[in-house]
Amino acid sequence: VTSEPVRIGLLGCGNVGAALVELVGQQAADISARTGLALEVSRVAVRSASRDRAVELPEGALTTDAAGVVADPDIDVVVEVIGGIEPARELILAAIAAGKPVVTANKELLANHGAELFAAADDAGVDLLFEAAVAGGIPVVRPLRESLVGERITRVMGIVNGTTNYILTRMTEEGTTYADALAEAQSLGYAERDPTADVEGFDAGAKAAIIASIAFGARVVAGDVYHEGISGITQTDIGFARRLGYVIKLLAVAESTGGDADAEIGVRVHPTMVPTDHPLASVRDSFNAVFVEGAAVGDLMFYGRGAGGSPTASAVLGDLIDAAANAKAGAHAALGRLAKARIRPIDDLVSAYYLNLEVIDEPGVLAQVAGIFGRHGVSIRSMEQEGLGAEARLIFITHTAREADVQATLGDLRELPAIARVGSVLRVIGE
Ligand SMILES: NC(=O)c1ccc[n+]([C@@H]2O[C@H](COP(=O)([O-])OP(=O)(O)OC[C@H]3O[C@@H](n4cnc5c(N)ncnc54)[C@H](OP(=O)(O)O)[C@@H]3O)[C@@H](O)[C@H]2O)c1
């Protein structure tokens, strides 16, 4: 049997694009034997034609005319690994309009314009697949939208940013300061020179929006995600976390209050106290994991390499084969109708909290502090005290409380003359 040729138009040939070219080259014979599809990277669009490429490309394949690749009638499937909003958005819309399936790794684009793109793909009856956009090489999108489509998912919690997980792991295991751990991550190429998108939680926030959209079938965008980063985490917090039986992880959390039309979706990214016996606590270095809680299936965890050219290209290739097979069968995958999302304000979050207060060490302070907690209905589960010369540090873990009440408590505490400083406030899971 001769295999059906599938001509790929690749937009972008950087970390992911180059790794994809290499992977297709390595796997083409196996893929052809198993699926009857003969994948070939026919044309490759880049920004700079003169740059040296890490991979060998077919003679004449390289061009700087991305729109021309999309419009080329010889191109069957388009892979977008340029990144950013424009021109990626226009190119994807043009491919869809031309009836071509699209595979993308672009979390930023999907987290901001996903609804528009999914609707266009649905209307045109073509695939828009994006496994690589969340947690790189780890299969998360397809399990959520296919295997778990019948499941009522209550919560998804992910370690979806390798840079911050690397930094927190160094701080936890080597006692490194935040600044030193960040510098180390930069020298290893894990962190960008401007690390804001990673360390302040924007990257994880984009992935959280995509996860929430698929898990709950609703239009959640990056702007809906509440986020806090890790730049305020200190060795003091790390040390207390350890003593109390936790590790600090930057989690992307998407949860739904119920399965009905009134259900609200909470979606947030923040450093979190994770019990050391929780599966997410064992996810170290730059590894990623996504922990899914389902009503019938119980707990699931997907673990692996959340970034890097080769792992990400693996996810893109899986989508490519799926898209090509669907196109051959005249079928396409659909996300279904995405409902308007009712986003739960962060003030309504109910969680346990870790609070770190520096106080003047004098009689009566503890009673004043306890009084303020009591006034806002925030009840204390445990307290530790540590001397700091004329000052003392008080570490509290609360029972579950409403975010708004905890913030009101903090507001009053800041007014108290005996409080020298309100340090980190972290949400605690596993209560
Ligand atoms: N790297 C990862 O580990 C990873 C993981 C998951 C998802 N992703 C996503 O994958 C996408 C690509 O990431 P990457 O790391 O491969 O990026 P990258 O290394 O910066 O590569 C981007 C590529 O796009 C090309 N390009 C830029 N503007 C273009 C334009 N207007 N027309 C045509 N080509 C253009 C660049 O051309 P030149 O080479 O000529 O500059 C380059 O080849 C992003 O959406 C990213 O978020 C990456």
The ligand as a MOL file (V3000), in Angstrom:
LIG
                    3D

  0  0  0     0  0            999 V3000
M  V30 BEGIN CTAB
M  V30 COUNTS 48 52 0 0 0
M  V30 BEGIN ATOM
M  V30 1 N 10.2440 26.3240 23.6020 0
M  V30 2 C 9.4420 25.6000 24.3590 0
M  V30 3 O 9.8960 24.8410 25.2130 0
M  V30 4 C 7.9410 25.6830 24.1770 0
M  V30 5 C 7.1100 24.8450 24.9410 0
M  V30 6 C 5.7210 24.9040 24.7620 0
M  V30 7 C 5.2030 25.8000 23.8470 0
M  V30 8 N 6.0390 26.6320 23.1390 0 CHG=1
M  V30 9 C 5.4250 27.5710 22.2040 0
M  V30 10 O 5.8830 27.2820 20.8890 0
M  V30 11 C 5.9640 28.4590 20.1330 0
M  V30 12 C 7.3570 28.5930 19.5510 0
M  V30 13 O 8.3110 28.6220 20.5880 0
M  V30 14 P 9.8930 28.5250 20.2980 0
M  V30 15 O 10.5350 28.3510 21.6110 0
M  V30 16 O 10.1470 27.5290 19.2440 0 CHG=-1
M  V30 17 O 10.1720 29.9970 19.7430 0
M  V30 18 P 11.4730 30.5320 18.9660 0
M  V30 19 O 12.6290 29.6320 19.2160 0
M  V30 20 O 11.5890 31.9650 19.2960 0
M  V30 21 O 11.0670 30.3780 17.4200 0
M  V30 22 C 10.1510 31.2240 16.7780 0
M  V30 23 C 10.2700 31.0110 15.2760 0
M  V30 24 O 9.2780 31.8020 14.6200 0
M  V30 25 C 9.8960 32.5130 13.5460 0
M  V30 26 N 9.1620 33.7490 13.2930 0
M  V30 27 C 9.0400 34.8430 14.0900 0
M  V30 28 N 8.2550 35.7590 13.5240 0
M  V30 29 C 7.8670 35.2510 12.3290 0
M  V30 30 C 7.0570 35.7250 11.2660 0
M  V30 31 N 6.4810 36.9280 11.3190 0
M  V30 32 N 6.8710 34.9220 10.1840 0
M  V30 33 C 7.4680 33.7080 10.1280 0
M  V30 34 N 8.2350 33.2190 11.1160 0
M  V30 35 C 8.4350 33.9720 12.2010 0
M  V30 36 C 11.3170 32.7370 13.9810 0
M  V30 37 O 12.1220 32.9830 12.8390 0
M  V30 38 P 13.7180 33.2050 12.9440 0
M  V30 39 O 14.2720 31.8620 13.3350 0
M  V30 40 O 14.1290 33.6180 11.6050 0
M  V30 41 O 13.9220 34.2450 14.0200 0
M  V30 42 C 11.6230 31.4300 14.6760 0
M  V30 43 O 12.0560 30.4690 13.7670 0
M  V30 44 C 5.5470 29.5940 21.0750 0
M  V30 45 O 4.1700 29.8390 20.9280 0
M  V30 46 C 5.8300 29.0210 22.4340 0
M  V30 47 O 5.0180 29.5790 23.4550 0
M  V30 48 C 7.3870 26.5760 23.2820 0
M  V30 END ATOM
M  V30 BEGIN BOND
M  V30 1 1 1 2
M  V30 2 2 2 3
M  V30 3 1 2 4
M  V30 4 1 4 5
M  V30 5 2 4 48
M  V30 6 2 5 6
M  V30 7 1 6 7
M  V30 8 2 7 8
M  V30 9 1 8 9
M  V30 10 1 8 48
M  V30 11 1 9 10
M  V30 12 1 9 46
M  V30 13 1 10 11
M  V30 14 1 11 12
M  V30 15 1 11 44
M  V30 16 1 12 13
M  V30 17 1 13 14
M  V30 18 2 14 15
M  V30 19 1 14 16
M  V30 20 1 14 17
M  V30 21 1 17 18
M  V30 22 2 18 19
M  V30 23 1 18 20
M  V30 24 1 18 21
M  V30 25 1 21 22
M  V30 26 1 22 23
M  V30 27 1 23 24
M  V30 28 1 23 42
M  V30 29 1 24 25
M  V30 30 1 25 26
M  V30 31 1 25 36
M  V30 32 1 26 27
M  V30 33 1 26 35
M  V30 34 2 27 28
M  V30 35 1 28 29
M  V30 36 1 29 30
M  V30 37 2 29 35
M  V30 38 1 30 31
M  V30 39 2 30 32
M  V30 40 1 32 33
M  V30 41 2 33 34
M  V30 42 1 34 35
M  V30 43 1 36 37
M  V30 44 1 36 42
M  V30 45 1 37 38
M  V30 46 2 38 39
M  V30 47 1 38 40
M  V30 48 1 38 41
M  V30 49 1 42 43
M  V30 50 1 44 45
M  V30 51 1 44 46
M  V30 52 1 46 47
M  V30 END BOND
M  V30 END CTAB
M  END
